[in-house]
Amino acid sequence: MESGNGKRAEEEEAGPSSLISTAYRVGAINQQQLNQKPREVEEDQAEQEEEGGEEEESFGGDHKNGGFVPGPLLSLKEQIERDKEDESLRRWKEKLLGCLESDIDGQLDPEVKFHSIGIVSEDFSEIVTPLPVDEHHSGRNLFTLREGSHYQLKLKFSVLHNIVSGLAYSNTVWKGGLQVDQSKGMLGTFAPQKEPYVYALKEDTTPSGALARGVYSAKLKFEDDDKRCHMELKYLFEIKKKG
């Protein structure tokens, strides 16, 4: 009997709290985690379904033809208050969603507020530019790099009102009016939290050679799964001769 209780205690200890800490260490929360209930809640529901043969709608969406179909968009307040009679599930949601009292305003659409963009390179430690870019600096080079150098763009941003799902970026570069490069990537899914997120895009290398030197124009754009554009930044940068 004691071994059974000990086993159940171990399962509970490795349940929602462990999942929450892992999700926040990574810095992004998978939307499917929100649609999953704590292990003990799922076990209780499974027993009820076996006895009564009734099916309950899963939190956050339905499953049709073997594929996940997301449910209707709910505000952060509605997501926290849903199933509030279940104390264990309510606490799990509050921790997973951040539970920001100042941000629970019932607004459906998430908002991503970008605070700064930084450039990290072997040529220098880091250059940080506050966002939005001041109008007096909009026509100036955001940074200057040497040819053949490695660099990363680093963003600092906050998520407000609701969970933003599938935040992705595209960075398009032109030189002399011709497109010379385009990169795309997925940042992930983020919940509101008190501290801003800091995210570094994948490392890149500047081209080398006489033709590669000069001033480039670029456009950095961030969109989510619902095609909301959270930021579009046009900037200039320069590549100079090495040495």
Secondary structure, DSSP 8 states (H G I E B T S, - for coil): -HHHHHHHHHHHHTSHHHHHHHHHHHT---HHHHT---HHHHHHHHHHHHHH------TTEEEETTEEEE-----HHHHHHTTTT-HHHHHHHHHHH---GGG-S---S-EEEEEEEEEEETTEEEEEEESS--GGGTTSEEEEEETT-EEEEEEEEEEESS-EEEEEEEEEEEETTEEEEEEEEEEEEE---SS-EEEE---EE---SGGG-EEEEEEEEEE-TT--EEEEEEEEEEEE---
